[in-house]
Amino acid sequence: MRDILDTSKLLTQLSSFSPEESKNIALVTERFKDYEFPVVTIKERTNKEVCSVFQRINSSGTPLSNIELLAAWTWSDQFDLRQEIEALLDSLADKGYEQIDQPLLMRMLSSITIQSIDSEDLIDVVPEKLIEGIQLLKKAIFSAVDFLEGQLKIRNVIFLPFPIMLIPITRFFSLLPKPSSAQLQQLKKWFWHCALTQRYRAGTNRMVLEDLKMIEAIAEGGIPFDFSNFAISSDLFTKTWRINSTAAKAALCLMAQGRPRSLLTGSEVDLGTVLSSYNAREFHHIYPKGYLSNLGIGFHEANIIANICFLSSYDNKTVSDEEPSSYFMKIPLAHKDNILSSAFIPKEAANGTMSFKEFIEARTVVLVNNANQLICNGHL
């Protein structure tokens, strides 16, 4: 192609081709040199407006995403936005957070750079500020991951009730790379309030923006996430158990705080394995569905969050549909109180003889009390 468009080079090389090939070369040269490119001249418009015009008139061309347009505007020999984002996604995947995708990462970048959660707003950001923002994002997102793993025992973004919760968390660490214990406590209170009240279930964008402002208040010394007079509803724990529902994820995040131990062996459940794989076999119906079915209790009544606990896959297979009054007797007696407590199973249910209705009512009270404690204190 370089030689076709350079006449002096082309003439010297034509002799090495056959007449038929030379004819084809001449035809290709003519087509390229005479090709007309449509040009639209736009004046006195913002980058965002130019982007919108381009995307409308580019209907027959290759669609370009916001990140591709941003990459073109900010590219230099030292910086390529696409490469930066792809490298960051690869690093997050190595830590088990492969569910974080490019659009979510761009929204985080927007929150850090211009206090917005719309990646389209980045179009008008000057390249220098965008480059600074991506450097902040790279540090803040890994601090956010360390916070989730170390402080909350959450090993995978898929386990978050709402992945968009990562935006306020990342913004927090961009403002406070080394937060104090009081500031971390505020963040934890926010997390539990957001997760356990299902705050982002509706009107998400507006609420995220509200929370970002309160995150900034923490950086300024405020305590916006004190919920001393707040009481959570028990409805969360009587919802249907579906492993991918936001209610189930919120409840499992809560249960993970008890450092659950497998009922039969007493060994601590490996949350790293359970939560990273999110395997249904690692969760157990305390009153097994088969056992309840024999009592005339239907699947939908039995399959609720308050009837679920963590259990190793081996113990789950061992218990199967055995009645609680039988398999509860196999729990190591010396550690029984601790094992049941770690699973948020009430003491009065220790012999497994409570009716299913009584058990669900008692366990729901335990779960609600612990949920309120997390929201009020940030920890159990």
C-alpha positions as CSV (number, residue, x, y, z in Angstrom):
1,M,0.0,0.0,0.0
2,R,2.9,2.4,0.8
3,D,4.3,1.8,-2.7
4,I,1.0,2.1,-4.5
5,L,0.5,5.6,-3.1
6,D,4.1,6.7,-3.9
7,T,4.3,7.0,-7.7
8,S,8.1,7.0,-7.9
9,K,8.3,3.7,-6.0
10,L,5.4,2.2,-7.9
11,L,7.0,2.8,-11.4
12,T,10.3,1.1,-10.4
13,Q,8.5,-2.0,-9.2
14,L,5.9,-2.5,-12.0
15,S,8.5,-4.1,-14.3
16,S,8.7,-7.1,-11.9
17,F,5.0,-7.9,-12.4
18,S,3.3,-9.5,-15.4
19,P,1.1,-7.4,-17.7
20,E,-2.1,-8.8,-16.1
21,E,-0.8,-8.0,-12.6
22,S,0.3,-4.5,-13.6
23,K,-3.2,-3.9,-14.9
24,N,-4.7,-4.9,-11.6
25,I,-2.2,-2.8,-9.7
26,A,-3.1,0.2,-11.9
27,L,-6.8,-0.4,-11.2
28,V,-6.2,-0.6,-7.4
29,T,-4.1,2.6,-7.5
30,E,-6.8,4.5,-9.4
31,R,-9.5,3.4,-6.9
32,F,-7.5,4.5,-3.9
33,K,-6.2,7.8,-5.3
34,D,-9.7,8.8,-6.6
35,Y,-11.6,7.7,-3.5
36,E,-13.7,10.5,-1.9
37,F,-13.9,10.7,1.9
38,P,-17.0,12.3,3.3
39,V,-16.0,15.1,5.7
40,V,-18.2,16.8,8.3
41,T,-16.7,20.0,9.8
42,I,-17.9,20.7,13.3
43,K,-17.0,23.9,15.1
44,E,-17.5,25.2,18.6
45,R,-18.8,21.9,20.0
46,T,-17.8,19.9,23.1
47,N,-16.2,16.5,22.7
48,K,-19.4,14.9,24.0
49,E,-21.4,16.6,21.2
50,V,-18.9,15.7,18.6
51,C,-19.1,12.1,19.9
52,S,-22.9,12.1,19.5
53,V,-22.7,13.5,16.0
54,F,-20.0,10.9,15.0
55,Q,-22.0,8.0,16.3
56,R,-25.1,9.1,14.4
57,I,-23.4,9.6,11.0
58,N,-21.2,6.5,11.5
59,S,-24.2,4.2,11.0
60,S,-22.6,2.2,8.2
61,G,-19.1,2.1,9.7
62,T,-17.5,0.2,12.6
63,P,-19.2,1.2,15.8
64,L,-16.8,2.8,18.3
65,S,-17.4,2.6,22.1
66,N,-16.7,5.5,24.5
67,I,-13.5,3.9,25.6
68,E,-12.2,3.7,22.0
69,L,-13.0,7.4,21.4
70,L,-11.4,8.3,24.7
71,A,-8.4,6.2,23.8
72,A,-8.0,8.1,20.5
73,W,-8.2,11.5,22.3
74,T,-5.7,10.6,25.0
75,W,-3.3,8.4,23.2
76,S,0.4,9.1,23.3
77,D,3.6,7.0,23.1
78,Q,3.5,6.8,26.9
79,F,-0.2,6.2,27.4
80,D,-2.9,4.0,25.8
81,L,-6.2,4.0,27.7
82,R,-7.4,0.7,26.2
83,Q,-4.2,-1.1,27.2
84,E,-4.4,0.4,30.7
85,I,-8.0,-0.8,31.1
86,E,-7.3,-4.3,29.6
87,A,-4.3,-4.7,31.9
88,L,-6.3,-3.7,34.9
89,L,-9.1,-6.2,34.0
90,D,-6.5,-9.0,33.7
91,S,-5.0,-8.2,37.1
92,L,-8.4,-8.2,38.7
93,A,-9.2,-11.5,37.1
94,D,-6.0,-13.0,38.6
95,K,-7.4,-12.0,42.0
96,G,-10.8,-13.8,41.3
97,Y,-12.6,-10.6,40.3
98,E,-13.0,-11.5,36.6
99,Q,-16.7,-10.5,36.8
100,I,-15.7,-6.8,36.9
101,D,-16.2,-5.7,33.3
102,Q,-15.1,-2.7,31.2
103,P,-18.3,-0.6,31.6
104,L,-18.2,-0.9,35.4
105,L,-14.6,0.0,35.4
106,M,-15.3,3.1,33.3
107,R,-18.0,4.2,35.6
108,M,-15.6,3.9,38.5
109,L,-13.1,6.0,36.5
110,S,-15.9,8.6,36.0
111,S,-16.7,8.7,39.7
112,I,-13.0,9.3,40.6
113,T,-12.3,11.8,37.8
114,I,-15.5,14.0,37.6
115,Q,-17.8,12.7,40.4
116,S,-20.2,11.2,37.8
117,I,-21.2,7.6,37.2
118,D,-21.8,8.1,33.5
119,S,-18.8,7.1,31.4
120,E,-20.0,9.3,28.5
121,D,-19.2,12.4,30.7
122,L,-15.5,11.5,30.4
123,I,-15.5,12.6,26.8
124,D,-15.0,16.2,27.8
125,V,-12.3,15.6,30.3
126,V,-8.9,16.9,29.4
127,P,-6.4,14.1,28.7
128,E,-4.1,15.0,31.6
129,K,-6.9,14.7,34.1
130,L,-8.0,11.3,32.6
131,I,-4.5,10.0,32.8
132,E,-4.3,11.1,36.5
133,G,-7.7,9.4,37.1
134,I,-6.7,6.1,35.7
135,Q,-3.6,6.0,37.9
136,L,-5.9,6.7,40.9
137,L,-8.3,4.0,39.8
138,K,-5.6,1.4,39.6
139,K,-4.6,1.9,43.2
140,A,-8.1,2.4,44.6
141,I,-9.7,-0.7,43.0
142,F,-7.1,-3.0,44.5
143,S,-7.6,-1.3,47.9
144,A,-11.4,-1.9,47.4
145,V,-10.7,-5.6,46.6
146,D,-8.5,-5.9,49.7
147,F,-11.3,-4.3,51.8
148,L,-13.9,-6.7,50.6
149,E,-11.7,-9.8,51.1
150,G,-10.0,-8.7,54.4
151,Q,-12.7,-6.8,56.2
152,L,-15.9,-8.5,54.8
153,K,-14.7,-11.9,53.7
154,I,-16.1,-11.4,50.2
155,R,-13.8,-13.2,47.7
156,N,-15.6,-12.5,44.4
157,V,-17.6,-9.6,42.9
158,I,-20.3,-12.0,41.9
159,F,-21.0,-12.3,45.6
160,L,-21.9,-8.6,46.0
161,P,-25.7,-8.1,46.0
162,F,-25.1,-5.2,43.6
163,P,-21.8,-5.0,41.6
164,I,-22.3,-1.2,41.3
165,M,-21.5,-1.1,45.0
166,L,-17.9,-1.1,43.9
167,I,-18.2,2.4,42.6
168,P,-18.6,4.1,46.1
169,I,-16.1,1.7,47.6
170,T,-13.5,2.6,45.0
171,R,-14.3,6.3,45.3
172,F,-13.7,6.0,49.0
173,F,-10.2,4.6,48.6
174,S,-9.3,7.1,45.9
175,L,-10.1,9.8,48.4
176,L,-8.6,8.0,51.4
177,P,-5.7,5.7,50.4
178,K,-5.0,5.1,54.1
179,P,-8.3,5.5,56.0
180,S,-8.5,5.6,59.7
181,S,-10.4,2.9,61.6
182,A,-13.3,5.3,62.2
183,Q,-13.5,6.0,58.4
184,L,-13.4,2.3,57.6
185,Q,-16.2,1.7,60.1
186,Q,-18.3,4.3,58.3
187,L,-17.7,2.5,55.0
188,K,-18.6,-0.9,56.5
189,K,-21.8,0.6,58.0
190,W,-22.7,1.9,54.5
191,F,-22.0,-1.5,52.9
192,W,-24.3,-3.3,55.3
193,H,-27.0,-0.8,55.1
194,C,-26.9,-0.8,51.3
195,A,-26.7,-4.7,51.1
196,L,-29.2,-5.6,53.7
197,T,-31.9,-3.0,52.9
198,Q,-31.5,-3.7,49.2
199,R,-30.9,0.0,48.7
200,Y,-29.8,-0.3,45.0
201,R,-32.8,-2.4,44.0
202,A,-34.5,0.6,42.4
203,G,-33.5,4.1,41.5
204,T,-29.9,2.9,41.5
205,N,-28.1,5.8,39.8
206,R,-29.7,8.5,41.9
207,M,-28.8,6.6,45.1
208,V,-25.3,5.9,44.0
209,L,-24.7,9.6,43.4
210,E,-26.2,10.3,46.9
211,D,-23.8,7.8,48.4
212,L,-20.8,9.3,46.6
213,K,-21.6,12.6,48.2
214,M,-21.6,11.0,51.6
215,I,-18.4,9.2,50.9
216,E,-16.9,12.6,50.3
217,A,-18.3,13.7,53.7
218,I,-16.4,10.9,55.4
219,A,-13.2,12.2,53.8
220,E,-14.0,15.6,55.3
221,G,-14.4,14.1,58.8
222,G,-18.1,13.4,58.8
223,I,-20.1,10.4,60.0
224,P,-23.0,10.2,57.5
225,F,-23.5,6.4,57.9
226,D,-24.5,6.2,61.5
227,F,-27.8,4.2,61.7
228,S,-28.3,3.9,65.5
229,N,-32.2,4.2,65.1
230,F,-32.5,1.9,62.1
231,A,-34.2,-1.5,62.2
232,I,-34.1,-3.9,59.3
233,S,-37.2,-5.9,58.2
234,S,-37.4,-9.6,58.6
235,D,-38.8,-9.9,55.0
236,L,-35.2,-10.3,53.6
237,F,-34.8,-13.7,55.2
238,T,-38.2,-15.1,54.3
239,K,-37.6,-14.6,50.6
240,T,-37.2,-17.5,48.2
241,W,-33.7,-18.9,48.2
242,R,-32.2,-18.3,44.7
243,I,-28.5,-18.4,44.6
244,N,-28.2,-15.4,42.2
245,S,-30.8,-13.2,43.8
246,T,-29.7,-9.9,45.5
247,A,-31.5,-10.9,48.7
248,A,-29.7,-14.3,48.9
249,K,-26.3,-12.6,48.2
250,A,-26.9,-10.0,51.0
251,A,-27.9,-12.8,53.4
252,L,-24.8,-14.9,52.5
253,C,-22.5,-11.9,53.0
254,L,-24.0,-11.6,56.5
255,M,-23.6,-15.3,57.2
256,A,-20.0,-15.2,56.1
257,Q,-19.3,-12.8,59.0
258,G,-19.9,-15.6,61.5
259,R,-16.9,-17.5,60.1
260,P,-19.1,-20.6,59.6
261,R,-18.0,-24.0,60.5
262,S,-19.3,-27.2,58.8
263,L,-21.9,-28.8,61.0
264,L,-20.6,-32.4,61.0
265,T,-16.8,-31.9,61.1
266,G,-16.7,-28.6,62.9
267,S,-14.0,-27.4,60.5
268,E,-14.1,-23.8,59.3
269,V,-15.8,-23.5,55.9
270,D,-13.3,-22.4,53.3
271,L,-15.1,-19.2,52.2
272,G,-12.4,-18.7,49.5
273,T,-13.5,-21.8,47.8
274,V,-17.2,-21.5,48.4
275,L,-17.6,-17.8,47.5
276,S,-15.2,-17.8,44.5
277,S,-17.0,-20.8,42.9
278,Y,-20.4,-19.8,44.2
279,N,-21.3,-23.5,44.1
280,A,-24.8,-24.5,45.1
281,R,-23.5,-27.6,46.7
282,E,-21.7,-25.6,49.4
283,F,-25.1,-24.3,50.7
284,H,-27.4,-26.4,52.8
285,H,-31.1,-26.4,53.7
286,I,-30.9,-26.8,57.5
287,Y,-34.3,-28.6,57.4
288,P,-33.8,-30.6,54.2
289,K,-36.4,-30.2,51.5
290,G,-36.9,-34.0,51.2
291,Y,-37.5,-34.3,54.9
292,L,-40.0,-31.4,54.9
293,S,-41.7,-32.8,51.9
294,N,-42.5,-36.0,53.8
295,L,-44.2,-33.8,56.4
296,G,-46.4,-32.2,53.8
297,I,-44.3,-28.9,53.6
298,G,-44.0,-27.9,50.0
299,F,-40.8,-26.9,48.2
300,H,-41.6,-23.1,48.1
301,E,-42.2,-23.0,51.8
302,A,-39.0,-24.9,52.5
303,N,-36.8,-23.1,50.1
304,I,-36.3,-19.8,51.9
305,I,-33.2,-17.9,52.9
306,A,-33.7,-18.4,56.6
307,N,-33.4,-22.2,56.0
308,I,-30.0,-21.9,54.4
309,C,-26.5,-22.2,55.9
310,F,-22.9,-22.8,54.6
311,L,-21.9,-26.4,54.6
312,S,-19.0,-28.2,53.0
313,S,-19.9,-30.3,49.9
314,Y,-18.9,-33.5,51.7
315,D,-21.1,-32.8,54.8
316,N,-23.9,-31.7,52.5
317,K,-23.9,-35.1,50.7
318,T,-23.7,-36.9,54.1
319,V,-26.7,-35.1,55.6
320,S,-28.7,-35.3,52.4
321,D,-32.4,-35.4,53.5
322,E,-31.8,-36.7,57.0
323,E,-34.0,-35.1,59.6
324,P,-32.4,-32.4,61.8
325,S,-33.1,-34.3,65.1
326,S,-30.9,-37.1,63.7
327,Y,-28.0,-35.3,62.1
328,F,-27.8,-32.5,64.7
329,M,-26.8,-35.3,67.1
330,K,-23.7,-35.9,64.9
331,I,-22.4,-32.4,65.5
332,P,-19.3,-32.6,67.8
333,L,-20.6,-32.0,71.3
334,A,-17.5,-30.2,72.6
335,H,-17.9,-27.6,69.9
336,K,-21.6,-27.7,69.2
337,D,-22.4,-24.3,70.6
338,N,-19.7,-22.6,68.6
339,I,-20.6,-24.5,65.4
340,L,-24.3,-23.6,65.7
341,S,-23.5,-20.0,66.6
342,S,-21.2,-19.6,63.6
343,A,-24.2,-20.7,61.4
344,F,-26.6,-18.3,63.1
345,I,-28.6,-21.3,64.3
346,P,-30.5,-20.4,67.6
347,K,-29.5,-22.2,70.8
348,E,-33.0,-23.4,71.4
349,A,-32.8,-25.4,68.1
350,A,-29.7,-27.3,69.2
351,N,-31.5,-30.7,69.3
352,G,-33.2,-30.3,66.0
353,T,-36.6,-31.1,67.3
354,M,-38.3,-27.7,66.8
355,S,-41.1,-27.6,64.2
356,F,-40.0,-26.0,60.9
357,K,-42.2,-23.0,61.5
358,E,-40.7,-22.4,65.0
359,F,-37.2,-22.9,63.7
360,I,-37.7,-20.4,60.9
361,E,-39.2,-17.8,63.3
362,A,-36.3,-18.3,65.8
363,R,-33.5,-18.2,63.1
364,T,-35.0,-15.1,61.4
365,V,-34.8,-13.3,64.8
366,V,-31.1,-14.2,65.1
367,L,-30.4,-13.1,61.5
368,V,-32.3,-9.8,61.9
369,N,-30.5,-9.0,65.2
370,N,-27.1,-9.6,63.5
371,A,-28.1,-7.6,60.5
372,N,-29.0,-4.7,62.7
373,Q,-25.7,-5.0,64.5
374,L,-23.8,-4.9,61.3
375,I,-25.6,-1.8,60.1
376,C,-25.3,0.0,63.5
377,N,-21.7,-1.0,64.3
378,G,-20.1,-2.1,61.0
379,H,-19.2,-5.5,62.6
380,L,-20.5,-8.3,64.8
